[in-house]
Amino acid sequence: QSASKLIDEETKKKLQEQREIFEKKLTQVELEKKKAFETRLSAIKEKLKAKAVRKAKRRAIVKMCIPAPIFTRLAGFLLRRF
């Protein structure tokens, strides 16, 4: 009976070790997945930021262009007047 008990103890220890190794691997895999996800997320954020900057620049250029015709009309009007 004591021999079978010892065998049981050994198998329990081995199983426990295997479980611990498996859990370590699992946590490593999870960490890697998390890292990969975060890098993808940051890449997407960078893309969106760049897009927003481009949009803002375009808007600024358009805003700068809109008053130009008004200004030329005003200048023409003033030149005709005086």
Summary of the structure (lengths in Angstrom):
residues: 82
radius of gyration: 35.3
end to end distance: 119.6
largest distance: 119.6
contacts: 156
relative contact order: 0.04
helix: 96%
strand: 0%
